[in-house]
Amino acid sequence: MKTFGIVLIIAGIAMLIFRGFSFTQEKKIVDLGPVEINRNEKKSVNWPMYAGLIVTIAGVAIVLGGNKKA
């Protein structure tokens, strides 16, 4: 469980540093045998700052909570 918490902490910090990412998707518009017409669309995925904060806090809680012996 401790490893999962560390992964969440790293992911949360990365989400705070990088607010999102963008990528280009190629869409086929027309396909008439040997003739193709394609269009590149730029798309972006963004997340709010509090999402990274929540993931980081959850990771810290898992790491600290995993140290208790039952």
Secondary structure as UniProt FT lines:
FT   HELIX           2..17
FT   STRAND          20..32
FT   TURN            33..34
FT   STRAND          35..46
FT   HELIX           49..65
FT   TURN            66..67
//
